[in-house]
Amino acid sequence: MSSPTPAPQPGPQKKLPRRPASSLAEKWTRIDDVDVFYRESPRPSRDPRVMAHVHGFGLSGRYLLPTAEMLADEFHTYVPDLPGFGRSGKRRDMLDIPDLARAALDFLDDRGVEKATLVGNSMGCPVIIEFAHRYPDRIDRAVLVSPAGGLFNQPLRRAMKQLSQDAPREPVKMARVAVPDYVRFGVPSTVRMFRSLTQYPSLQRLLEMHIPTLVVLGQRDPLLPHAHRVDEIASQTDSHVLVVMLEGAAHAINFSHPGQLAHVIRHFMDDLPIENDPAWPGHVRLYEVHRGKHHPPTKPRD
């Protein structure tokens, strides 16, 4: 639920991009003396649920917009650039997972949001996991798309090889979005952020989460283990986790397969069975890999 939006912050207005990247409204706010750029649903939703999208390593929230835009009429949607990323200002203490989780909380506080569902991709997933660990009363549900980090992406040269394998599997347009973001982020920040990402205990914290959690994996994602290994790991303990595999997708699912991802998120949010849309092309199909013992049971359709 969200409380009334706070009054506009005093001070000079930052310039907005010349061309909006989506139908979401583009805005600035100022948090702890740092300018933060974000996008928001342009119209109030009848559904009071709030959904915030958390971007990945070195990137802005721009590549999350295809999926966020599809959900913006159903949920009150936010897509911020966290401090140090994208158009937002930099802070020296914003380059590890706990600090970014705190930055996400500060953003929700600034927007007057009491509780939200968080949707993340890649590095955004451990940020959400840390958010749920530290601030469990501020998160309703979690959607973790292509979670990155941990032993499978170590050392740095292995992760770089995985990224190079992933690049040709993504839409060509993804490079136009990602390359300027990576250049802006810079090499020193990349090294420091990578260290924090790979040292973060994502798996342990994920299995400890006590909220409904959806994990969406791309069948062609070189940054993640194979499905049978994911099922083996997820089955280590009774959990609240639902794991879904999307055939035909690689790592940046929020950008490459927004229709399929928005579809599965809607079903997850309403505890409906995870089903394929018959209108999808034959090479795109999703299916459950794992459903934790404590994940909410599915509801019958009306």
C-alpha positions in Angstrom: 0.0 0.0 0.0 1.2 3.5 -0.6 0.6 6.6 1.4 0.1 10.0 -0.2 3.0 11.2 -2.3 5.2 13.7 -0.3 5.5 17.3 -1.4 8.0 18.1 -4.1 11.6 18.5 -3.0 12.9 22.1 -2.9 15.7 23.2 -5.2 16.4 23.5 -8.9 14.7 21.0 -11.3 17.0 18.6 -13.1 16.5 18.2 -16.8 14.6 15.3 -18.1 15.7 13.2 -21.2 14.6 14.8 -24.5 12.8 11.7 -25.6 10.9 9.6 -23.0 12.1 6.0 -23.1 8.6 4.6 -22.4 5.1 5.7 -21.5 6.1 5.9 -17.8 6.5 9.4 -16.4 10.1 10.5 -15.9 11.0 12.4 -12.8 13.7 13.5 -10.4 13.9 13.6 -6.6 16.7 14.3 -4.2 17.6 11.9 -1.4 20.4 12.6 1.1 21.8 15.3 -1.2 21.9 13.0 -4.2 19.8 13.5 -7.3 17.9 10.3 -8.1 16.2 9.8 -11.5 13.2 7.5 -11.7 10.1 6.5 -13.7 6.6 6.1 -12.4 3.2 5.0 -13.6 1.6 8.0 -15.3 -1.9 7.2 -14.0 -3.0 6.0 -10.6 -3.8 2.3 -10.6 -7.0 0.9 -9.1 -4.9 -1.8 -7.6 -3.2 -0.4 -4.5 -0.2 -2.7 -4.8 3.1 -1.0 -5.5 5.8 -2.6 -7.7 9.4 -1.3 -7.9 11.9 -2.6 -10.4 15.6 -2.9 -9.5 18.2 -2.9 -12.2 21.4 -5.0 -12.7 25.1 -4.5 -12.6 26.4 -1.3 -14.0 23.1 -0.5 -15.7 20.3 2.0 -15.3 16.6 1.1 -15.0 16.1 1.8 -18.7 16.4 -1.8 -19.9 13.7 -2.8 -17.4 11.1 -0.5 -19.0 9.6 -3.0 -21.5 8.4 -5.2 -18.7 7.6 -2.4 -16.2 5.6 -0.6 -18.9 3.4 -3.6 -19.4 2.6 -3.8 -15.6 2.3 0.0 -15.0 -1.5 0.1 -15.5 -2.1 -2.8 -13.1 0.4 -1.8 -10.3 1.7 1.5 -9.1 5.1 1.1 -10.8 8.5 2.7 -10.0 11.8 2.2 -11.9 14.6 4.1 -10.2 18.2 4.5 -11.1 19.9 3.7 -7.8 22.6 6.2 -6.7 25.8 5.6 -8.7 23.9 4.2 -11.7 22.4 5.6 -14.8 21.3 9.3 -14.6 21.3 9.4 -10.7 24.1 11.1 -8.8 27.0 9.1 -7.3 27.7 8.3 -3.7 31.0 6.8 -2.5 29.2 4.4 -0.2 26.8 3.0 -2.8 28.8 0.2 -4.3 28.0 -2.9 -2.2 24.8 -4.9 -1.9 23.7 -3.8 1.6 24.2 -0.1 0.7 22.1 -0.6 -2.5 19.3 -2.3 -0.4 19.4 0.7 1.9 19.2 3.0 -1.1 16.1 1.1 -2.4 14.5 1.6 1.1 15.4 5.3 1.0 13.7 5.7 -2.4 10.5 4.0 -1.2 10.5 6.3 1.9 11.0 9.3 -0.3 8.0 8.3 -2.4 5.9 7.6 0.7 5.6 3.9 -0.1 5.0 1.7 3.0 5.3 -1.7 1.3 6.1 -2.9 -2.2 6.7 -5.9 -4.4 10.3 -5.7 -5.7 11.2 -7.0 -9.2 14.9 -7.4 -9.9 17.2 -8.6 -12.7 20.7 -9.9 -12.3 22.5 -7.8 -9.5 19.1 -6.4 -8.6 18.2 -9.8 -7.2 20.7 -9.9 -4.4 19.8 -6.3 -3.7 16.2 -7.4 -3.2 17.2 -10.5 -1.2 19.2 -8.2 1.2 16.3 -5.8 1.3 14.0 -8.6 2.4 16.6 -9.8 5.0 17.0 -6.3 6.5 13.6 -4.8 6.0 11.1 -7.7 6.0 8.1 -5.5 6.9 8.6 -3.3 3.8 8.3 -6.0 1.1 5.2 -8.0 0.0 6.7 -10.3 -2.6 9.9 -10.7 -4.5 10.5 -11.4 -8.2 14.1 -12.4 -9.0 14.8 -12.5 -12.7 18.2 -14.1 -13.8 19.8 -13.7 -10.3 23.6 -13.1 -10.6 26.5 -13.4 -8.2 28.0 -16.2 -6.1 30.5 -18.9 -6.9 29.1 -19.6 -10.4 30.2 -16.2 -11.6 33.7 -16.2 -10.0 36.4 -15.2 -10.7 36.0 -12.0 -12.7 37.4 -13.4 -15.9 34.8 -16.2 -15.8 32.0 -13.7 -15.4 33.4 -11.7 -18.3 33.4 -14.8 -20.4 29.8 -15.5 -19.4 28.8 -12.0 -20.3 30.5 -12.3 -23.7 28.6 -15.5 -24.4 25.3 -13.8 -23.4 25.7 -10.7 -25.5 24.9 -12.3 -28.9 21.9 -14.1 -27.3 20.3 -10.8 -26.4 18.4 -8.4 -28.8 20.6 -6.1 -30.8 18.8 -3.1 -29.2 20.0 -4.2 -25.8 23.5 -3.0 -26.6 22.2 0.5 -27.4 20.8 0.7 -23.9 23.6 -1.1 -22.0 26.8 0.2 -23.5 26.2 3.9 -22.5 25.3 2.7 -19.0 28.4 0.6 -18.6 30.7 3.4 -19.9 29.1 5.9 -17.4 29.5 3.4 -14.6 33.3 3.0 -15.2 36.0 0.4 -14.6 36.8 1.2 -10.9 33.2 0.9 -9.9 32.8 -2.3 -11.9 35.7 -4.0 -10.0 34.4 -2.9 -6.6 30.8 -3.8 -7.3 31.8 -7.2 -8.7 33.6 -8.1 -5.5 30.6 -7.3 -3.4 28.2 -9.1 -5.7 30.2 -12.4 -5.8 30.8 -12.4 -2.1 27.2 -11.9 -1.1 25.5 -15.1 0.3 22.5 -14.9 -2.2 21.6 -18.6 -2.0 21.6 -18.8 1.8 19.5 -15.7 2.2 17.1 -16.7 -0.6 16.2 -19.9 1.1 15.7 -18.1 4.3 13.1 -15.6 2.9 9.6 -15.9 4.3 7.7 -14.1 1.6 6.3 -15.5 -1.7 9.3 -15.4 -4.1 9.3 -16.0 -7.8 12.6 -16.8 -9.6 12.6 -16.6 -13.4 15.5 -18.2 -15.3 16.3 -18.0 -19.0 17.1 -21.4 -20.5 19.8 -19.8 -22.7 21.4 -17.8 -19.8 25.2 -18.6 -19.5 25.5 -16.8 -16.2 23.3 -19.4 -14.4 23.6 -23.2 -13.7 21.4 -25.6 -15.6 17.8 -26.2 -14.5 18.5 -29.6 -12.8 21.2 -27.9 -10.6 18.8 -25.1 -9.8 16.1 -27.6 -8.7 18.7 -29.5 -6.6 19.8 -26.3 -4.8 16.3 -25.0 -4.3 15.2 -28.4 -2.8 17.8 -28.2 0.0 15.2 -26.8 2.4 11.5 -26.1 2.6 11.1 -22.6 1.1 8.6 -20.0 -0.2 10.4 -20.0 -3.6 8.7 -20.7 -7.0 11.3 -21.3 -9.8 10.1 -20.9 -13.4 12.2 -21.6 -16.6 11.6 -19.5 -19.8 12.7 -21.3 -22.9 14.3 -19.1 -25.6 15.4 -16.5 -23.1 19.0 -15.5 -22.0 19.9 -13.2 -19.2 18.1 -9.8 -19.8 14.6 -11.3 -19.8 13.0 -8.0 -18.7 14.2 -6.5 -22.0 14.1 -9.5 -24.4 10.8 -11.2 -23.3 8.7 -8.5 -21.6 5.3 -10.0 -22.6 6.2 -13.5 -21.2 7.7 -12.0 -18.0 4.8 -9.7 -17.4 2.5 -12.7 -17.9 4.2 -14.9 -15.3 4.5 -12.0 -12.8 0.7 -11.3 -13.1 0.0 -15.0 -12.4 2.4 -15.1 -9.5 0.9 -11.9 -8.0 -2.6 -13.5 -8.0 -1.4 -17.0 -7.1 -2.7 -18.4 -10.4 -1.3 -21.5 -12.1 1.8 -20.8 -14.2 0.5 -21.4 -17.7 1.8 -20.7 -21.3 -0.1 -18.3 -23.5 -1.1 -20.2 -26.7 -0.4 -17.1 -28.7 3.4 -17.3 -28.0 5.7 -18.5 -30.7 6.7 -22.2 -30.5 10.3 -21.5 -29.3 9.0 -19.6 -26.2 7.6 -21.7 -23.4 7.7 -21.5 -19.6 7.4 -24.2 -17.0 7.9 -24.7 -13.3 11.3 -26.1 -12.2 10.6 -26.0 -8.4 7.8 -25.0 -6.1 8.7 -24.6 -2.4 6.6 -26.3 0.2 5.6 -23.0 1.8 4.9 -21.2 -1.5 1.2 -20.1 -1.6 -1.0 -22.7 -3.3 -2.5 -21.8 -6.6 -6.1 -20.5 -6.7 -8.7 -21.8 -9.2 -9.5 -19.5 -12.1 -12.9 -17.7 -12.1 
